[in-house]
Amino acid sequence: MTHRRTTPAPSPAGTIPAPGSTRRALALTPLEVLQDDLESQLPEPARAWLRRALGEAADQPGTHGPISVWELRLAEAGRRCGSPHADAARLLILRAARADTGALGRVYFQGTADERRAVLLALAHLVPGPDALPLVEDALRTNDTRLVAAAVGPYAARHLDAHAWRHAVLKCLFTGVPLDAVADLAERARADPVLARMLRDYAAERTAADRPVPRDLHRVLALTDSAGPAGPVPPPHGTQPRGTHPHGAGHPHGKES
């Protein structure tokens, strides 16, 4: 079986199939609770497969040959457990394999988009320090909304510095990722005049280009508790007069990869 990295096609902005908070819950739920919940929802064949996969991962946690058996099970999880349960199954396999930062990085950079998302969701459970931030930063450089949404979970809230976190919030707005995906949004945005200025600048650029201002922007701007010197943010598209500077378009991230 060939296990290689594939390049995911970017998801259209605003078309995430489920709210970000749904997957963020996987990063917050204790894995023992997650396993009980998952097994209660799986049919018997899938439940039996999961138990075998967890046993194999626990018995052979390291690298054996070009690829470990538990990495193969990560690739099978969607087919064996069904797409709605694949993320949870992969988190449990990573935990059983005692995947450290090196192993998580290997799975992330060699795996499919689904496996990379599972790694991002697992970081809050498996990596106590900031060592895995390069994986979060890589995901935030993509335009794949599935990866961006997974990258702004509890691990990012815990370890991204203020500059990187602010840009992660703007990346969500730019790509259409609901801000419900951003862990600890209210706490980190509170009394942040720099974030308020960035949001106002972004809204002004969108309005000048006669492009819609994301409604989530108004929500996070209110959290900053700072009116700032620039005045009120333009209202959502449809209530603002047409912009007079169509070449003011842009976004705060520069070139995306």
N, C-alpha and C positions, 0 to 999 in steps of 0.2 A: 504494500500500500504506500503510495507516495504522499508525503506530508509536506507541503510547501506553502509559502506565503502567496496569497492571491491579492490582487489589488481591487478593493471594493469600489463599486460605482457609487458616487455621492448620491445620497438620498435627497430628493427635492426638499427645499426649505419648507418647514412646517408640515411635513408629512410623516412624522414619527407615529407608528401605529398605536402606541400606548403612551400615557403620560409618563414623563421622566420619573415621577415619584414611584411608579410601579417597579422599575428596575432599581431605583435607589434603595427601595425597601430590602432588596436582596443584599445590598452592601451593609445594611444596618441590622438585619435579623441575625441573632446568634445562630451559628451553623448547626448546632444540635436541634434547635427548633425548626430550622429550615429543613433538615433531613426528615424529621417526623412529619412535617407538613407535606413534603414532597412524596414520601412513601405512601401517605394516606390517599394521595390523588392518583398515583400511578396504577395501572392494571398490573396483574401479577407478573406477566412476562417482563415488563419493564422494571418492576420492582426487583425481580430476581437478577436482571442484568445489572442494575445499579449496585446491588449488594456485592456481586462478583467484581465489578469494576472498582469499588471502594476497597475490597479485600486485596485485589492485585496492586492497587496503588500503595496501600499500606505495607505490603510485603516487599515491593520493589520500588522504593521511592526515588532512587537515584536514576542516573542515566545508564542504560544498558544497550550498548550498540549504538547505531545511528539514531535510534529513537526509542524512548521508553514505552512500555506497554500502556502505562497510564495516559501517555500522550495520544496513543491510538484510540483509547476510550473517549478522550475529549472530542476527537473527530467524529465518533459514533453517536455521541449523546443526543443529537437532534433526531437522528433516525430511530434510536432505541426508545427515547423517552417522549418524543414529540416536541415540536418547536416551543410551545408555551412553557415547557419544563426544562429545556436544555440548559439555560443559564444556571439554574439552581443545581442541576446535576454536575455541571462543569465546576462550579464553585466547590462542591463537596469532594469531587475527585482531586482538585488542586489541594484542598486541605488534607485529604487522606495521604497524598503523596508528599506532604510536608514541603511543598514547593517554596524554595527560597527566592531571593531576588534574581539570582542567575537563572534559575529554572523558569521563573515567570517571564523574564526577558526573552528566553529562547522560545517559549510558546508564543509570546506576543509577536515577535519578529518573523517567526517561521509559520505561524498559523493563519487560519482563515479569519475573516472579519468577525465571525461569531466567536471564535476562540479568543481573539484579541479583546472583544467586549467582555468576555468572562474573566479574563485576566484583570482588566480594569476594575470590574466589580469586586474581585477578590482582594484587591490591595488593602482595603481597610481591615480585612480579616487577617491577612497573612504577613503584612510588612509593617512593623511598629514605627519605623523611622522614615526619613525622606529619601531613602536609597532608590526607590522605584519612581521618583519624579520624572526621570527621562521618558518613561512609558506614557505618563499623563501628558507631558509636553509634546510627544510625538502625535498622540491622538488629537490634541488641540490644533495641530498644524494641518490636519486633514479637513475635508469638507463632508465627511461621512457623519451624518447626524447621529447614527447609532453609537459611534465611538465618542463623539463629542459629549453626548448625554451621559455616557458611562464615565467619562473622564472627569466630570465636574461633581462627582459624588463625595462621600465623606473623606476619602483619602486626600483629595485635592483641597477640601475645606480645611483640613488639618495641617497640610504641609506647603501648599503654594504660598509664596510670598505675596505681598499686597499688589505689586505691579503685575505679576503673572495672573493673579486671581481676577483683577479688574479686567484684564484682556480676555480672560476666559468667559466672563459674563458678557462682554461685547461680542465674543465669538458666537455665543448662544443666540444673541439677538440677530446677528448677521446671517446665521445659517437657519434660523427658525426653530431652534431647539427651545421648547418651553422652559421657562425659568424655574418651574417646579423641579427640574432635574438638578438644580444647583443646591447642594447641601449647605446648610447654615447660611442661606442667603441673607436673611434678616439680620443675623448677628454680625456678619462680615461687612455688609453694606452700611450699617448704621453709622451716622456721623462721619461719612467719608466724602469730603468735599471734592477730592480728586476724581472719584468715581462719578460724582454728580456732574462735574465739568465735562468729563468724557462722554457721558450720556447726552448732555445738552448739545455738545459739538456733533455727535453722531446724528441726533434728531434734526439739527439744523441742516446738515449735509443732505439728509434724506428729503427734507422738505424743499430745499432749494432745487433739488433734482426732480421734484414732483413725484417722489416715491413715498410709499406708506411708511409711517413711523410705527414700529411694532408696539402693540398695546402693552406687552410686558415691560417695555422701557418705562412707561409712566409708573408702573407698579414699583420697579426697583428704584426709580428716582425718588419716589415718596419715602422709601426706606432710608435714603441717605440723610434725611433730616437737614438738608442744606439747600436753601433757595438759591444761593450763589449769586454772583454779580451779573450773570448773563440774562436774568429774567426768566419768565416761565417757559417751559418747553412747549414747542408747537403742538397743537392738538393732533389726534390721529388723522390719517389721510381721509379726505372727504369733507373735513370741516375747515381746513386751512386753505387760504387763497393759493392759487398756483404760484410756484416759485418763479423768481425772476433771474435766478442764476443757475441755469441747467448744467453748467460745467462744474458745479460745486460738489458733484457726487463723489463718493468714495467710501471707504470704510477704514477703521482704525487699525487693521492688522497688517497692511501691506500685502505682499504677494502670498497667496496660499498655495500649499503644495498638496 
